[in-house]
Amino acid sequence: MTPSGQGSSRCCRTGLRGGVGGGGITGSRSTRSRSSTAPAHPGWTCPSTSGRGRGPQSAAEVGRRRHLGARVHRSAGRGRRRRRSRLGRRGRLHHRPGSSARRRGPSKGAPAGEPDHHALGRSRGGLTTKIHLTADSRCRPLAFVLTPGQAGDAPAFDQVMARLRVPRPVGRPRTTPEMVLADKAYSSRAIRGHLRRRGIRAVIPQPADQAANRKRLGRLGGRPPAFDREAYKQRNTVERCINRLKQWRGLATRYDKTATIYLAGLHIAAIFIWSAR
């Protein structure tokens, strides 16, 4: 299509929105005819869209005649200003807070006993939750304690032991096991003294730095703690128990916002493990 209207008078459709008529009023794009390949002048139409015998007319005249509004016939020339992005302005919702769940607290109906940190902390993997647990020799969980991911293992030892309850056929549940198998992270004087006072045998290896410090002190370092290598081989039951819990996707990847709900999911998974034969 050319501005003079020579050649074929049938225009092909374009992919632009806001066109008028069958052939469409083109803005910055040019349409093609069957006999002419010259680009169209921005803002002009062919005779087939404007009527017979009128010749080429501008898009502004066609827009005013058809009452299409004052801004429809604007051409996308070089002088047209582009609309600026309004992201972040007050005209939209970017300045408003998110959903009410982000402000969940005691006033928003949080479960009773929910900690302020929700057992979420930042570690190498981002937002994580650490599960401290005890398991018996048959890979069945006995007690759970949740802490943020950056928390250490040894500070939660007393809480895990306080929640330990082993049921008996008759009488109160048992709270004192015969021995405790733990890794090197629990090798401290406080933990060993706690187990010694309760009459529990500790099977915990000593880290290399603690052994070096004891040897450096000589007689003042004292004797090395007792360690049963054969009994320590049974500590894999804790790792196998954790692998069983990870079979639940909601526990392996935490989806719950509150620590109370996540702990309830751990107890439900423990019920399934205990009920399995």
N, C-alpha and C positions, 0 to 999 in steps of 0.2 A: 504494500500500500504506500502511495506517495501523497504528499500534500495536495497535488492537483487532481487526484482521483483518477488518473489514467490507468489503463489496464483493467484487470478484473475488478468488479465491484463487490465480490463476495469475500468477506474477511474470515479468517480462521479465529477460533476462540483462544483466549489466553488463560493462563493460570492465576491471574491476579484477581483478588476479591474487590468488590465495589464497582465492577463494570456495569454499564448501562446497555440495554438492548441485547440482541442476539449475538452481534459481533463483539460487543463490549467496548467501552471507552478506555483506551490504554492510558496509563500514566507515564511512567518512565520507561516501560518496556515498549518494544516495537513489535507489531504483528507482521505477518507475511501474507502475501497474496500469491495466486497461482502464476501470474505472468510478470510480476515485478518483485525484485529482491531488495529494493532500496528501503532503508529504515524510515519509519514514520516520524513525523515531527511531533514532539511531545505536546499533547493538548489538542490534537486535530483528530477528526473522525472521517470515515469514508462516506460517500453518498448513500450507501445502503442503510446506514444507521440513522442518518439525519433527514432523509426524505428524498423524493425525486425532484430533480431540477433545481436544487438549492446550492449545489456545489459544496466544496469543503467548508466546514464550520468548526469553530473552536469548541472545546469542551465546556467553556464557561457559558456560551450561548445556549447550548443544549441543556446544561444543568439548570439555568434560570427558566427556560421555557417549560421544562418538565417538573419544575418545583422540587428539585432534589436536595435543596439545602444550600447554604452559602459555602460550605467547606468541601462539597463533593467535587467541584470542578477545579480544585487546586491541583496544579501540576507539581510533580516532584523534581523541580529544577535545582540548580545549584544554590539558589538563594533561599531555599526552604530550610527552616531550622528544625532540627530533630528534637524530639521530646527527650528530656533528660530522665535518667532512671530515678525513680522515687523510692528506691530501696533504702530503708532506714529512716524515712521521713515520718512525721506524725500522722500523715494522711492514711497510713496503713497500720497493720497490727504488729509491726516489728518492735515497737516500744513497749508493748504490753507484756506482762508476765505470761508464763506458760500455763499448763494445766494445773488444776488445784492439787493434783497428786504430788507435784514437786514440793509443795509446802506442807507435806504430810507431817503431822506432829500430834501432840496430845489433844489439841483443839480440833483436829481434823478426824478424830476417830481412830487413832493408831491403837494397835493391840496393847493390852496391859503388859508392862515390863519391857517395852521396846526400847533398846538403847538409842542414844542420840546419833551415833555413828552408823546404825543399822548394820553393823558387822561388815562394812565396806571400807576398804582402804586401798591406797595406791602402792603398788609394788612394781616389779619389772614387767608384769603382764598387764598393767593398767589397774582398773578397779577389780579387786579380788577379795575373796572371803576365805579364811582359813578354818578348817574343821579339825578340832582336836577330839580324838575319840579313843576309847579303849575297846578291845575285842578279846574274846575268849579263844581257847585253842581250836575251836571249830569255826573260826572266821565270822562270828556273830557279834555285832556291835552291842556294847553295854552302856555307854554314856557318850554324850555329845556336848561340846562347848564351841561356840562360834566367836571368832575374833576377826578384826580387820586383817587384810592380807599381809601388811607389813609387821604385824605383831610377832613376837618371838614365841618359841615353843615352850621353853621352861617356865615363864610366868603363869601359863595356864595349867600347869601340872596339878596344883592344889585344887583348882575348880573341877578338873576331870575326876580326881580321886574322891572329891566330896559328893559327886553325883553317881558314884558307882554303887549299884544295887544288884546283887545276884540273888534271884529268888530261890527259896528252899521249899521242899514239900510241906514242911511244918515249921512254923515259927517265923521270926523276922527275917528279912533278906540279909544276906551276907555282904558286908562292906569292906572286909579285910582279905585280900587275896593272899595266896601263899608266896608268890613272887611277882615281880614286875619286870618285864622285858622292854627296854627302851633303847633308842639310838644315842649317839654321842651328844646330841643337842640337850639331853637331860642330865648330862654329867656335871653336877654342881654339888657343892657341899650342903646347900640348903635342901635339895631334893634327897640326897643320900641320908642326911640327918632326919628328914621327915619320915622316910621309910624305916629307918632304924628305930625310931621312937615307937612306931606302930607295929614293930615286929614283922616287917615284910622284907623278904629277901630281894635285894636289888641286883639285877643282871644288866649292867650298863657299862659299855666299854669306855675307856678313858681316852680323850683326844691326845694327840701327840704333843701339843703345846703344854697341856697340863702335866703330862709325864715328864717333859723336859724341865719345867719349873720345879717339880718335886725333886728331881735329881740334882738340880742346881743348888737347892737348899741343903742338900746332904741329909744329916740326921734330923734336922729341923723340918724337913719335908714330910716326914712320916712314912708309914708303909703304904704300898700301892693298894688300892681297893681290890677286893676279891672279884673275880670275873670268871664265870662258867661259860666256856666257849660252846660246849655241846648244848646247853640250855638256850644259848643265844640264837642258835639256828632256828628255833621255833618262832622267832620274831616276825617271820614272813607272813604269819597269819593276819597281822594288822594290815599289811600291804594288800593282801588278798581280799580283806574285808572292804578296803577302800575301792578296789576294782569292782567289787559287786555293787557298791553304791553308785559308781559311775555309770552303771548300765542304765540308770534313769537320766534322761537328757536334762530334765529340769534341775537335777542335782549337780551333774557335771558342769553345766553352764547355767549359772543362776539367773532365773527370770523373775524371781519374787523381789519386790521392793523392800519389804520389811524382813528383819532377821527372824521374827517370830514365826512368820509363815514358812520361811525356808527351813527353820528348825522342825516345824511340824511335818514338812515333807520328808525330812530325814527320819523322823520317828515312824512315819508310814512305811518307808522303805525298809526300816529295821524290822517292822512287824512281818512284812513279806519274807524277809530273810529268815527270821526265826520260825515262821510257820512252814517253810519249805522242808521237805523230807529228803 
